Amino acid sequence: MNRQTKVDILRAGLAAPSADNSQPWRFAWCGDDLDLRIDASRSGLVSDTRYVLSDLAAGACLENMVIYARTLGYVAELQTFPRHDDALWVVRIRWRCDPECNTSEPLAGAIGQRHTDRRFPWRGPITTTTQTRLNAQAGAIPGQRLYWPQTPRERKAALKVIRLAETLRFRSPTLHRELFSSIHFPVGWHSTCEEGLAPATLAVEPPLRPVFQMLRRPATMTALNRLGAASVLGWRSAYLPIRLSPGLCLLVIPSTSRSDVLAGGRALQRAWLEATLAGLSVQPYAAAGVLSLGFAPVEPALQRHLLRLASALDELCVPGHGLVFLRLGYARSAPRDRSGRRALASFGDIP
Ligand SMILES: Cc1cc2nc3c(=O)[nH]c(=O)nc-3n(C[C@H](O)[C@H](O)[C@H](O)COP(=O)(O)O)c2cc1C
């Protein structure tokens, strides 16, 4: 494998999504083998306790690289979680040049186009043919599936779960701190940044921006929560956009083992790339699935909400564990601002 090929494969990986744009990936080449590791300095805390969000991001990054390398005639052989005593080592990828490999990989064309869109309202409908296409991509990773709430009752139940989780992110001081620490207010409302969330990507309406910015102060949030601010924010950030979007689905993984979460990240990425090819906008909502696992260290007084969340989510999608919701719809145009990425050299041993 020449240097340019290695760099191009890594660049495809970096285009993957990650929670809060944390980009928790480290790369190391060992000859032509590539190790994908989780970056200890960007993972493992609060909602990412036990690396659920990082494993999802690693799965998405891995899938991008596998898809892209295939277009160059390379097939990936994967050894996942190679060492039990090294929790950060996610996968060793052995690239095999295969002259027989079918290099036509339509999803590769969407790798650079895929992005998160938090605007609304969006148009629809999302036809069953499109749903089937997304299902097929998620299902290409063994054990993974998408659940689509179809009836008004199912949609209402799903909305309730998401809203409960998003409300908790503002009500719990620990989750509030985590949420606002990933937003880079100093870059202003008109530029993006290479790591974390730029305010411009959050789709906050101009008149609400000063209020939103004030909410980053814990004392302000606590005071406003006495007046029900967390509920209003849960309504605005989750309920309203989802009500005004034609599509909602949930990535369901067979178990919460790290291998299945990693595979879930791969399935998520395939479905998201397919949605991009279909012209759909996508916003993930991960709080419900991740908080319901019960690992996040929220305040004891709020623990009962996590239990409620877990049982409501279970009812939605047995068998399996619902991990990430995707809001879907057709936007009139692409968003003006997209999240950036760090320079390639900051991800470790780059050829
Ligand atoms: C595991 C995971 C969880 C995410 N959770 C959320 C979420 O709850 N809400 C949200 O608006 N975006 C969420 N995102 C989207 C990321 O914030 C987004 O991927 C990141 O900022 C990079 O931007 P991009 O997708 O436009 O490249 C999530 C992404 C991943 C991979």
The ligand as an SDF file (V2000), in Angstrom:
LIG
                    3D

 31 33  0  0  0  0  0  0  0  0999 V2000
  -22.7280    8.1480   18.3380 C   0  0  0  0  0  0  0  0  0  0  0  0
  -23.2060    9.5070   17.8940 C   0  0  0  0  0  0  0  0  0  0  0  0
  -24.1220   10.1930   18.6730 C   0  0  0  0  0  0  0  0  0  0  0  0
  -24.5920   11.4410   18.2640 C   0  0  0  0  0  0  0  0  0  0  0  0
  -25.5490   12.0640   19.0160 N   0  0  0  0  0  0  0  0  0  0  0  0
  -26.0720   13.2180   18.5850 C   0  0  0  0  0  0  0  0  0  0  0  0
  -27.1590   13.8090   19.2930 C   0  0  0  0  0  0  0  0  0  0  0  0
  -27.6470   13.2670   20.2800 O   0  0  0  0  0  0  0  0  0  0  0  0
  -27.6640   14.9810   18.8190 N   0  0  0  0  0  0  0  0  0  0  0  0
  -27.1540   15.5780   17.7040 C   0  0  0  0  0  0  0  0  0  0  0  0
  -27.6610   16.6330   17.3190 O   0  0  0  0  0  0  0  0  0  0  0  0
  -26.1250   15.0420   17.0160 N   0  0  0  0  0  0  0  0  0  0  0  0
  -25.5800   13.8700   17.4180 C   0  0  0  0  0  0  0  0  0  0  0  0
  -24.5710   13.2850   16.7160 N   0  0  0  0  0  0  0  0  0  0  0  0
  -24.0000   13.9590   15.5400 C   0  0  0  0  0  0  0  0  0  0  0  0
  -22.6360   14.5640   15.8460 C   0  0  0  0  0  0  0  0  0  0  0  0
  -22.7540   15.6910   16.6680 O   0  0  0  0  0  0  0  0  0  0  0  0
  -21.9470   14.8870   14.5110 C   0  0  0  0  0  0  0  0  0  0  0  0
  -21.6950   13.6880   13.8510 O   0  0  0  0  0  0  0  0  0  0  0  0
  -20.6520   15.6300   14.6910 C   0  0  0  0  0  0  0  0  0  0  0  0
  -20.8740   16.9100   15.2030 O   0  0  0  0  0  0  0  0  0  0  0  0
  -19.8950   15.7680   13.3620 C   0  0  0  0  0  0  0  0  0  0  0  0
  -20.6790   16.4400   12.4250 O   0  0  0  0  0  0  0  0  0  0  0  0
  -21.0770   15.7950   11.0350 P   0  0  0  0  0  0  0  0  0  0  0  0
  -21.9670   14.6020   11.3090 O   0  0  0  0  0  0  0  0  0  0  0  0
  -21.8250   16.8830   10.3220 O   0  0  0  0  0  0  0  0  0  0  0  0
  -19.8430   15.3840   10.3210 O   0  0  0  0  0  0  0  0  0  0  0  0
  -24.0890   12.0270   17.0870 C   0  0  0  0  0  0  0  0  0  0  0  0
  -23.1550   11.3290   16.3140 C   0  0  0  0  0  0  0  0  0  0  0  0
  -22.7230   10.0750   16.7100 C   0  0  0  0  0  0  0  0  0  0  0  0
  -21.7560    9.3060   15.8520 C   0  0  0  0  0  0  0  0  0  0  0  0
  1  2  1  0
  2  3  1  0
  2 30  2  0
  3  4  2  0
  4  5  1  0
  4 28  1  0
  5  6  2  0
  6  7  1  0
  6 13  1  0
  7  8  2  0
  7  9  1  0
  9 10  1  0
 10 11  2  0
 10 12  1  0
 12 13  2  0
 13 14  1  0
 14 15  1  0
 14 28  1  0
 15 16  1  0
 16 17  1  0
 16 18  1  0
 18 19  1  0
 18 20  1  0
 20 21  1  0
 20 22  1  0
 22 23  1  0
 23 24  1  0
 24 25  2  0
 24 26  1  0
 24 27  1  0
 28 29  2  0
 29 30  1  0
 30 31  1  0
M  END
$$$$
